[in-house]
Amino acid sequence: MIIRKTTAILSGLLTLVLVLLIAIYIQYAILVVHTGFAIDQINIFYSMLEKTEEAEPTDTVGYLEYTVRYYPSGTKHVTGTPLDTTVEQVRSNVIAQIIDKLRAKTGKDLGDDPEAWIVAYKERSI
């Protein structure tokens, strides 16, 4: 009788451990996918920055707009999570660098708001 109870308890514990391991694996798989999304986003931001090196101001504004609008916070990651925060920090840094390049290329200062640059140079290209 004691052996049956012990076997039942051990079987229950083993089942519980197995369920927990499966749950941890699923969480890990989800994290790997989200990390891949974050890496892709960051690579795209830096790609837009690289394209500004030889670009004309109107093209540079296009790269700025793409960086601003490409999967905003909360679309690929839950807003406020560590991955989302990292992606948004990189986005902000790249936006600031592109705006600095626009200042150098145009000799103008429309401020730090990317929308001001987008509106001003979209209108000029029409």
Stockholm file with secondary structure:
# STOCKHOLM 1.0

chainA/1-126         MIIRKTTAILSGLLTLVLVLLIAIYIQYAILVVHTGFAIDQINIFYSMLEKTEEAEPTDTVGYLEYTVRYYPSGTKHVTGTPLDTTVEQVRSNVIAQIIDKLRAKTGKDLGDDPEAWIVAYKERSI
#=GR chainA/1-126 SS CHHHHHHHHHHHHHHHHHHHHHHHHHHHHHHHHHHHHHHHHHHHHHHHHHHTSSCCHHHHHHHHHHHHHSSCTTSSSCTTSHHHHHHHHHHHHHHHHHHHHHHHHHSCCCCSCHHHHHHHHHHHHC
#=GC SS_cons         CHHHHHHHHHHHHHHHHHHHHHHHHHHHHHHHHHHHHHHHHHHHHHHHHHHTSSCCHHHHHHHHHHHHHSSCTTSSSCTTSHHHHHHHHHHHHHHHHHHHHHHHHHSCCCCSCHHHHHHHHHHHHC
//
